[in-house]
């Protein structure tokens, strides 16, 4: 029997430069509510599935770090980067392209919270900085966390594309090198009996060409049908959930910054399996 671990799916925080902005206030308020709702003695991870900042600006990352530290959840977060986190003005219409400074700030934030969370809850981190293109100085960041006590492995994927065209930023791509690694982790003999949680920002499914991973077909082939998996993503600010019987789930996150009351999914990872536990209903900040 392994100790249960709870996974709460969020995404699209869109933290801004202005700490009085509604996005910042709503995210901070909801993170506090999540802490209040989760029992003290229960280990949990808040999955932040990308677009943590609005425009990847340095002050936005400072505000983001301040919020998670003030609320005290920096030891309970696993995050990946979204298109807004690595571009100046990540919006599809006015996207002004990849920004290396934003990318480096994003990488630092993700690695720090992953390391705090592993320090808090235990685990073993494997960092993979993969070249996306041969001539690119940019890396795709795949972070893998093995939590042996809970029999869970988290594959924190990088679905960002760094080409300078707006449609690619919106669609995202896993890339061949990362795909190969995902396959290796899914098939690893020493991870048989572990729950596999794959988190990325962009959409692996959905009939929307403009917001669908460029290589969604290949990605789907890899994990579809692998039991005891949870694939978690964000990007479209639309909550949804699909279950393949009782042994695997695909879930998209509502946006944590929303002006409406939202319901976030809580999953229980236990004994190498994944169960949907409940929704947490989270109103906006008063
Ligand atoms: Fe996005």
Boltz pocket constraint, residues with backbone or C-beta under 6 A from the ligand:
constraints:
  - pocket:
      binder: B
      contacts: [[A, 51], [A, 82], [A, 83], [A, 84], [A, 201], [A, 235], [A, 236]]
      max_distance: 6.0
